[in-house]
Amino acid sequence: MMNRQSQISRKARPICRRARCLALSTLLPLLFGCGGGEPVTEVHGTITFNGKPVTAGLINFQAEGGQPLGGEIQSDGTYRYELPPGEYQVRIDTPPAASANVP
């Protein structure tokens, strides 16, 4: 004859197992990543003009037939992006100098 405690314990075990499996199946991809993705290369540097850092603007890397990749230039003139390996045309766009806006 089973007591009430063992009946509850037996019912709870499958739920605990399912919860553990769900937690593991959620955490493992986060810990190890999806893998098998395209390799990337870090591209970084400093953009200067007349020996001074360019403090604002955009830098884009354009592969033939691909979408431009890149983004903002940091306030110290640096940039750092991860790109798939390949050949790119680089485009740098900067806002006009503040003095150019004065009549």
C-alpha positions in Angstrom: 0.0 0.0 0.0 1.4 3.4 -1.1 1.2 6.4 1.2 0.2 9.8 -0.1 3.8 11.2 0.1 5.1 8.6 -2.4 2.3 9.3 -4.8 3.0 13.0 -4.9 6.7 12.3 -5.2 6.2 10.1 -8.2 4.0 12.7 -10.0 6.5 15.4 -9.4 9.5 13.5 -10.9 8.4 13.7 -14.5 7.7 17.4 -14.1 11.2 18.0 -12.7 12.8 16.0 -15.4 10.9 18.0 -18.1 11.9 21.3 -16.4 15.6 20.2 -16.3 15.4 19.2 -20.0 13.8 22.5 -21.0 16.4 24.5 -19.0 19.3 22.6 -20.6 17.8 22.9 -24.1 17.5 26.6 -23.6 20.9 27.2 -21.9 23.1 25.1 -24.1 22.7 27.1 -27.3 23.3 30.3 -25.4 26.5 28.9 -23.8 28.0 27.4 -27.0 26.3 29.4 -29.7 24.7 28.1 -32.9 28.0 27.3 -34.5 28.5 26.6 -38.2 28.0 30.2 -39.1 30.1 32.2 -41.5 33.5 33.1 -40.2 34.2 36.7 -39.4 37.3 38.9 -39.2 37.7 41.9 -37.0 38.5 45.1 -38.8 39.6 48.1 -36.8 41.6 51.3 -37.1 41.6 55.1 -36.7 40.4 57.5 -39.4 42.4 60.8 -39.6 42.3 63.9 -41.9 45.3 66.3 -41.9 46.8 64.4 -39.0 43.7 64.8 -36.7 41.1 62.1 -35.9 37.8 62.3 -37.7 35.4 62.6 -34.8 32.0 61.9 -36.5 30.7 60.2 -39.5 30.1 56.7 -41.0 32.3 54.0 -42.3 30.9 51.4 -44.6 32.4 48.3 -46.2 30.8 47.2 -49.5 31.5 43.8 -51.0 30.6 43.4 -54.6 26.9 42.6 -54.9 26.5 42.7 -51.1 24.9 45.1 -48.6 27.0 47.7 -47.0 28.3 46.8 -43.5 29.8 49.1 -40.9 28.5 52.0 -38.9 29.5 55.0 -36.9 33.0 56.4 -36.4 33.7 56.9 -32.7 34.4 60.3 -31.2 38.2 59.5 -31.1 38.2 58.5 -34.8 38.3 54.8 -34.2 36.1 52.0 -35.6 35.8 48.3 -34.9 33.6 45.9 -36.8 33.4 42.2 -37.6 33.0 41.3 -41.3 33.0 38.2 -43.3 36.4 37.7 -45.0 36.6 39.2 -48.5 37.4 42.3 -50.5 35.5 45.5 -49.8 35.3 49.0 -51.1 35.5 51.4 -48.1 33.4 54.5 -48.0 33.7 57.2 -45.3 31.0 59.9 -44.9 31.5 62.8 -42.6 29.2 65.7 -41.8 30.3 69.1 -43.1 32.5 71.1 -40.8 30.6 73.4 -38.4 32.3 76.5 -40.0 31.0 75.6 -43.4 27.4 76.2 -42.1 28.2 79.8 -41.2 27.3 82.4 -43.9 
